[in-house]
Amino acid sequence: MLLSFVCFIFFDALIIYIFDPAISTYRDAVWYCYGVISTTGFGDVVVSTPIGRACSVILTLYSTLVIAIVTGVIVSFYTELIKDKRMELEDEIRKKE
């Protein structure tokens, strides 16, 4: 999932670079995509065409989805870890009684 997200970032940067005249280099397009993903929005590089703006919206939505999924997976992992530890402790207490 993360690999597809990284690939999408570079693909989105390529589309923006090709179709948006305000972006002069591919490197600037990648920098712009970083600003969009991080929600920093530095403002030094901006898109000016509807295609660039649409790519920005899609990238924002996709990055929000990926962050939500990764956060959910991490929380689920630790929840299961705590649940297993609690069951082990309960079993030890029952054995001592």
C-alpha beads as a LAMMPS data file, in Angstrom:
LAMMPS data file: protein, C-alpha beads

97 atoms
96 bonds

1 atom types
1 bond types

-500.0 500.0 xlo xhi
-500.0 500.0 ylo yhi
-500.0 500.0 zlo zhi

Masses

1 110.0

Atoms # bond

1 1 1 0.000 0.000 0.000
2 1 1 2.772 2.417 0.889
3 1 1 4.674 1.535 -2.262
4 1 1 1.616 2.297 -4.392
5 1 1 1.228 5.589 -2.534
6 1 1 4.819 6.593 -3.253
7 1 1 4.405 5.601 -6.896
8 1 1 1.228 7.659 -7.075
9 1 1 3.045 10.688 -5.688
10 1 1 5.651 10.532 -8.434
11 1 1 3.002 9.830 -11.084
12 1 1 0.919 12.772 -9.862
13 1 1 4.025 14.965 -9.949
14 1 1 4.640 13.887 -13.542
15 1 1 1.073 14.761 -14.578
16 1 1 1.350 18.142 -12.888
17 1 1 4.726 18.785 -14.500
18 1 1 3.426 17.915 -17.965
19 1 1 0.130 19.793 -17.844
20 1 1 0.796 22.792 -15.611
21 1 1 2.953 25.557 -17.093
22 1 1 3.449 27.146 -13.668
23 1 1 5.598 24.156 -12.666
24 1 1 8.900 24.480 -14.508
25 1 1 10.736 21.313 -13.413
26 1 1 9.804 17.803 -12.346
27 1 1 11.658 18.460 -9.131
28 1 1 9.344 21.400 -8.402
29 1 1 6.372 19.150 -9.101
30 1 1 7.599 16.597 -6.571
31 1 1 8.221 19.402 -4.069
32 1 1 4.699 20.678 -4.663
33 1 1 3.284 17.176 -4.088
34 1 1 5.209 16.971 -0.827
35 1 1 3.632 20.246 0.259
36 1 1 0.195 18.900 -0.616
37 1 1 0.710 15.612 1.240
38 1 1 2.139 17.210 4.344
39 1 1 -0.621 19.859 4.258
40 1 1 2.104 22.429 4.711
41 1 1 1.423 24.255 1.460
42 1 1 4.598 26.314 1.373
43 1 1 3.264 28.490 -1.451
44 1 1 6.553 28.789 -3.305
45 1 1 5.278 26.432 -6.019
46 1 1 1.602 26.484 -6.987
47 1 1 -0.459 24.979 -9.753
48 1 1 -2.507 27.161 -12.069
49 1 1 -4.540 24.814 -14.280
50 1 1 -7.668 22.782 -13.564
51 1 1 -5.735 19.562 -14.226
52 1 1 -3.104 20.556 -11.655
53 1 1 -5.768 21.430 -9.135
54 1 1 -7.643 18.181 -9.767
55 1 1 -4.419 16.218 -9.269
56 1 1 -3.871 18.118 -6.017
57 1 1 -7.339 17.246 -4.752
58 1 1 -6.935 13.571 -5.642
59 1 1 -3.516 13.480 -3.985
60 1 1 -4.906 15.115 -0.848
61 1 1 -7.770 12.622 -0.616
62 1 1 -5.475 9.673 -1.290
63 1 1 -2.926 10.792 1.299
64 1 1 -5.668 11.271 3.899
65 1 1 -6.918 7.756 3.190
66 1 1 -3.439 6.232 3.422
67 1 1 -2.672 8.018 6.689
68 1 1 -5.996 6.852 8.151
69 1 1 -5.359 3.250 7.115
70 1 1 -1.789 3.205 8.431
71 1 1 -2.929 4.727 11.721
72 1 1 -5.710 2.137 12.000
73 1 1 -3.316 -0.739 11.354
74 1 1 -0.887 0.508 14.002
75 1 1 -3.638 0.998 16.595
76 1 1 -5.094 -2.431 15.798
77 1 1 -1.679 -4.051 16.218
78 1 1 -1.117 -2.517 19.638
79 1 1 -4.683 -3.250 20.724
80 1 1 -4.158 -6.939 19.914
81 1 1 -0.812 -6.878 21.697
82 1 1 -2.393 -5.450 24.858
83 1 1 -5.287 -7.918 24.619
84 1 1 -2.875 -10.867 24.396
85 1 1 -0.841 -9.575 27.341
86 1 1 -4.003 -9.139 29.422
87 1 1 -5.100 -12.713 28.662
88 1 1 -1.672 -14.033 29.686
89 1 1 -1.846 -12.140 32.971
90 1 1 -5.375 -13.396 33.652
91 1 1 -4.229 -16.969 33.011
92 1 1 -1.325 -16.541 35.451
93 1 1 -3.668 -15.177 38.116
94 1 1 -6.079 -18.106 37.647
95 1 1 -3.229 -20.600 37.965
96 1 1 -2.107 -19.055 41.249
97 1 1 -5.584 -19.288 42.760

Bonds

1 1 1 2
2 1 2 3
3 1 3 4
4 1 4 5
5 1 5 6
6 1 6 7
7 1 7 8
8 1 8 9
9 1 9 10
10 1 10 11
11 1 11 12
12 1 12 13
13 1 13 14
14 1 14 15
15 1 15 16
16 1 16 17
17 1 17 18
18 1 18 19
19 1 19 20
20 1 20 21
21 1 21 22
22 1 22 23
23 1 23 24
24 1 24 25
25 1 25 26
26 1 26 27
27 1 27 28
28 1 28 29
29 1 29 30
30 1 30 31
31 1 31 32
32 1 32 33
33 1 33 34
34 1 34 35
35 1 35 36
36 1 36 37
37 1 37 38
38 1 38 39
39 1 39 40
40 1 40 41
41 1 41 42
42 1 42 43
43 1 43 44
44 1 44 45
45 1 45 46
46 1 46 47
47 1 47 48
48 1 48 49
49 1 49 50
50 1 50 51
51 1 51 52
52 1 52 53
53 1 53 54
54 1 54 55
55 1 55 56
56 1 56 57
57 1 57 58
58 1 58 59
59 1 59 60
60 1 60 61
61 1 61 62
62 1 62 63
63 1 63 64
64 1 64 65
65 1 65 66
66 1 66 67
67 1 67 68
68 1 68 69
69 1 69 70
70 1 70 71
71 1 71 72
72 1 72 73
73 1 73 74
74 1 74 75
75 1 75 76
76 1 76 77
77 1 77 78
78 1 78 79
79 1 79 80
80 1 80 81
81 1 81 82
82 1 82 83
83 1 83 84
84 1 84 85
85 1 85 86
86 1 86 87
87 1 87 88
88 1 88 89
89 1 89 90
90 1 90 91
91 1 91 92
92 1 92 93
93 1 93 94
94 1 94 95
95 1 95 96
96 1 96 97
